[in-house]
Amino acid sequence: MSKTTPEDLAKKRSDEKMLVSEMIALYCRKQHHTLRGSLCPECQQLHDYALARIEHCPFMETKTFCSACKVHCYQPEMREKLGRAQNAAGASRSLHQACDRDNEGKA
């Protein structure tokens, strides 16, 4: 197995930050009715907290998902909030993907 380069690690960290940012933004739009590109104060706090945790994760090189990690660096309240955002975003994303599949080839 090849060694992870600093560039690979930076990309992995960046990709995870983008994914978490998108999930929180989608959750905030659905639950708090914010406009695209903005977050309510509660979701902004969660966003900033999650990105700081990702930035300082010592296991980024080998990790898969935070939920599979043996060390939970999120405070319980923030972990619960992020879980709600992930669940809402995942359900919405699945629905959008199903609609996209149903509409493929229809014009």
C-alpha positions in Angstrom: 0.0 0.0 0.0 1.4 3.4 -0.9 2.1 6.2 1.6 -0.4 9.1 1.6 1.3 12.2 0.4 0.7 15.6 2.0 -1.2 16.7 -1.1 -3.5 13.6 -0.9 -4.1 14.3 2.8 -4.9 18.0 2.1 -7.4 16.9 -0.7 -9.0 14.4 1.6 -9.4 17.0 4.3 -10.7 19.6 1.9 -13.2 17.1 0.4 -14.5 16.2 3.8 -14.9 19.8 4.8 -16.9 20.5 1.6 -19.1 17.5 2.2 -19.9 18.5 5.8 -20.5 22.1 4.7 -22.9 21.0 2.0 -24.8 18.7 4.4 -25.1 21.5 7.0 -26.2 24.0 4.4 -28.9 21.6 3.1 -30.1 20.9 6.6 -30.3 24.6 7.4 -32.2 25.4 4.3 -34.7 22.6 4.9 -35.1 23.0 8.7 -34.5 26.7 9.3 -35.6 28.0 5.9 -32.5 30.0 5.3 -31.5 31.2 1.8 -28.9 29.3 -0.2 -25.5 30.5 0.7 -26.4 31.5 4.3 -26.7 29.7 7.6 -28.7 30.5 10.7 -26.5 31.2 13.8 -27.0 27.7 15.2 -25.9 26.0 12.0 -23.1 28.4 11.5 -21.8 27.5 14.9 -22.1 23.7 14.0 -20.3 24.4 10.7 -17.4 26.2 12.3 -17.1 23.6 15.0 -17.1 20.7 12.5 -14.6 22.3 10.2 -12.2 22.9 13.1 -12.5 19.3 14.1 -11.8 18.1 10.6 -8.8 20.4 10.3 -7.3 19.0 13.5 -8.2 15.4 13.0 -5.1 13.3 13.8 -6.6 10.2 12.0 -7.4 11.8 8.7 -4.8 9.7 6.8 -6.5 6.4 7.7 -10.0 7.3 8.8 -13.2 6.5 7.0 -16.1 8.1 8.9 -16.1 9.9 12.2 -18.8 7.5 13.5 -16.3 4.6 13.0 -13.5 6.3 14.9 -12.5 5.0 18.3 -11.9 8.5 19.5 -14.9 10.8 19.4 -13.6 14.4 19.4 -17.0 16.0 19.0 -18.9 17.1 22.1 -22.0 15.0 22.5 -24.4 17.8 21.7 -22.5 18.8 18.6 -22.2 15.1 17.5 -26.0 14.8 17.8 -26.6 18.0 15.8 -24.2 16.9 13.1 -26.0 13.5 13.0 -29.3 15.2 12.5 -27.9 17.3 9.7 -26.3 14.2 8.1 -29.6 12.2 8.3 -31.6 15.1 6.8 -29.1 15.7 4.0 -28.8 12.0 3.2 -32.5 11.6 3.0 -32.8 14.6 0.8 -29.9 13.6 -1.4 -31.4 10.1 -1.9 -34.7 11.6 -2.9 -33.0 14.0 -5.4 -31.0 11.1 -6.8 -34.1 9.0 -7.2 -35.9 11.8 -9.0 -32.9 12.4 -11.3 -32.8 8.7 -12.2 -36.6 8.7 -12.9 -36.2 11.7 -15.1 -33.2 10.4 -17.1 -33.9 10.4 -20.8 -37.1 12.5 -20.4 -37.0 15.8 -22.0 
